[in-house]
Amino acid sequence: MSESGNVRSNIRTGLTVDIVLKKDQRTGALTRGVVQQILTNSPNHPHGIKVRLQDGQVGRVKVVHSSGN
């Protein structure tokens, strides 16, 4: 569990991740979901790679869970 969400190569579609939504950036509240699309093009980002979840929510990855989780 818990690879860095700041490195794009750690994130693939279909993985379960915890993200911070734009509206939750102040509180740091995490939202769990499955990656549908990776939106950040750079290989890394200091605040986390931006992704779209399968339910349509967009946020920056904070925690990448192992594929079995």
KEFI-177996 format. One line per 4 residues: for each residue x negated, y, z negated of N, C-alpha, C. Coordinates in steps of 0.2 Angstrom, whole numbers, padded with zeros to 4 digits. Each point is the difference from the previous one (the first is absolute). Layout:
<sites>
X/Y/Z/X/Y/Z/X/Y/Z | ... $
</sites>
This chain:
<sites>
-0004/-0006/0000/0004/0006/0000/-0004/0006/0000 | 0003/0006/0002/-0003/0007/-0001/-0007/0001/0004 | 0001/0000/0006/-0006/0002/0004/0002/0008/0001 | -0005/0004/0002/0001/0007/0001/0004/0002/0006 $
0005/0004/-0002/0005/0003/0005/-0003/0005/0004 | -0007/0002/-0001/-0003/0006/0003/-0003/-0003/0007 | -0001/-0006/0001/-0004/-0003/0005/0005/-0003/0005 | 0000/0002/0006/0005/-0002/0005/-0001/-0008/0002 $
-0006/-0002/0000/-0001/-0007/0001/0003/-0005/-0005 | 0002/0002/-0006/0003/-0004/-0005/0007/-0001/0001 | 0003/0004/0005/0007/0000/0000/0002/-0002/0007 | 0005/-0005/0000/0003/-0003/0006/0008/0000/0000 $
0003/0000/0006/0007/-0001/-0001/0002/-0006/-0003 | 0005/0000/-0004/0003/-0006/-0003/-0003/-0001/-0007 | -0005/0004/-0002/-0002/0000/-0007/0004/0003/-0005 | 0000/-0002/-0006/0004/0003/-0005/-0005/0005/-0003 $
0003/0007/-0001/-0004/0005/-0003/0004/0004/-0004 | -0003/0004/-0005/0003/0005/-0004/-0002/0007/0003 | 0005/0004/0002/-0002/0007/0003/0003/0005/-0005 | -0003/0006/0001/0003/0006/-0003/0004/0004/0005 $
0006/0001/0000/0004/0004/0004/-0001/0008/-0001 | 0001/0004/0005/-0002/0007/0000/0004/0003/-0006 | 0006/-0002/-0001/0004/0003/-0006/-0002/-0002/-0007 | -0004/-0006/0000/-0003/-0002/-0006/-0007/0001/-0001 $
-0003/0005/0004/-0007/0001/-0001/-0002/0003/-0007 | 0005/0004/-0002/-0002/0004/-0007/0000/-0005/-0005 | 0005/-0005/0000/0001/-0005/-0006/-0005/-0006/0001 | -0002/-0002/0007/-0004/-0006/0001/0004/-0006/0000 $
0007/0001/0000/0004/-0006/0000/-0001/-0005/0006 | 0000/-0006/-0001/-0002/-0005/0006/0006/-0003/0003 | 0000/-0001/0006/0006/-0004/0004/-0003/-0006/0003 | 0002/-0006/-0001/-0002/-0006/0003/0004/-0001/0006 $
-0004/-0003/0005/0003/-0002/0006/-0005/-0003/0005 | 0003/-0002/0006/-0004/-0004/0005/-0002/0005/0006 | -0006/0000/0001/-0003/0005/0006/0003/-0002/0006 | 0003/0005/0004/0003/-0001/0006/-0005/0003/0005 $
-0003/0006/-0001/-0004/0004/0004/-0005/0004/-0004 | -0006/0000/0003/-0006/0004/-0003/0000/0007/0004 | 0001/0005/-0004/0001/0007/0003/-0007/0004/0000 | -0005/-0002/-0004/-0006/0003/0000/-0005/-0003/0005 $
-0003/0004/0004/-0005/-0002/0005/-0007/-0001/-0002 | -0002/0005/-0005/-0007/0000/-0003/-0001/-0007/-0004 | -0006/-0002/0000/-0002/-0006/-0003/0001/0000/-0008 | 0000/0006/-0003/0001/0001/-0007/0003/0006/-0001 $
0003/0001/-0006/0003/0006/-0002/0000/0001/-0008 | -0002/0006/-0002/-0001/0000/-0008/0006/-0001/-0004 | 0006/0002/0003/0006/-0001/-0004/0004/-0006/0002 | -0002/-0004/0004/0003/-0006/0002/0002/0000/0007 $
0000/-0006/0003/0003/-0001/0007/0007/0001/0001 | 0003/0004/0004/0007/0001/0001/0003/-0006/0004 | 0005/-0002/-0003/0004/-0006/0004/0007/0001/0000 | 0004/-0003/0004/0007/-0001/0000/0002/-0007/-0002 $
0004/0000/-0005/0002/-0007/-0002/0006/-0002/0004 | 0002/-0007/-0001/0005/-0003/0004/0007/0004/-0001 | 0001/0003/-0006/0006/0003/-0001/0000/0007/0002 | -0005/0003/0003/-0001/0006/0003/-0003/0006/-0004 $
-0002/-0002/-0006/-0003/0005/-0004/-0007/0001/0002 | -0003/0006/-0001/-0006/0002/0002/-0004/0002/-0006 | -0006/-0002/-0001/-0004/0002/-0006/-0007/-0002/0001 | -0004/0002/-0005/-0008/-0002/0000/-0001/-0006/-0005 $
-0004/-0005/0003/-0001/-0006/-0004/-0004/0001/-0006 | 0002/-0002/-0005/-0004/0000/-0007/-0003/-0007/-0001 | 0004/-0005/0001/-0002/-0007/-0002/0002/-0005/0006 | -0005/-0004/0002/0002/-0005/0004/0000/-0007/-0003 $
0006/-0003/0000/0000/-0007/-0003/-0002/-0006/0004 | -0002/-0005/-0003/-0002/-0006/0004/0006/-0002/0004 | -0002/-0004/0006/0006/-0002/0004/0005/-0004/-0003 | -0002/-0004/-0005/0004/-0005/-0004/0005/0004/-0005 $
-0001/0006/0000/0004/0004/-0006/0006/0004/0003 $
</sites>
